[in-house]
């Protein structure tokens, strides 16, 4: 179970770093960055849409594996 929570935490950290990077690109004055910003935000959106709640994970695991 701890491994699942660690994985969710890692994904959350990656998501935060992607959003920080998008923010830095937005504040940058470079003109050819629009594609990069859209791509980063699409990755974050994908992560949000396909995230699995811990509750869903624990209900799927056999009870014997949780002990």
N, C-alpha and C positions, 0 to 999 in steps of 0.2 A: 504494500500500500504506500509506503514512503517513497518508493521509486515513481509511482504514479503522480504523487504530489510534487516531487522534484521535477518531473517532466513538465507538469503544468506551470510550475514556477519558472522554469527555463524558457518556455514558450512565452510567458508573460514578459519576461525580461527582454527577449528578442523583439517582441511587439513594441515595447516601450522604446527600445533603441531605434527601431525603424521609424517610429513617429518622431523621435528627436531628429533623426536624419532628414526626414521630410520637412520639418520645421526649419532646419538649417538651410536646406535648399530653397525654401520659400523666401527666406530672408536674404539669400545671396542674389547679387545683381546679374548673374550670368543669364543670357537669353535662351540657351539651348537646354535648359533643365526641366522643362515642362513634362517631357516623356518620363524622366527619372522619377519625378514627384508622383505622377499618375501610377507608375509601376509599383513604387513603394506602398502607396495607399491601397492599391489593389491587393497586394500581399497581406497587408494588415486586415483588410476587409475579409479576405479568404480565411484568415486565421480566426476571425470573430465568428464567421458563419459556420465553420466546421469544428469549433471547439466543443469538447465533450465535458459535461459537468462531472465533478467527482462523484456526486450522488448516482449518476447513471453508470459510472464505472463500477462502483461498489455493488450495485444491484445485479450487475452482469457476472461478477466473479462468484464462483462457488463459495459458500460459507466456510468451507474447510480451508480455503486459501487465505482467508482474512485472519485466522487465528495465529 
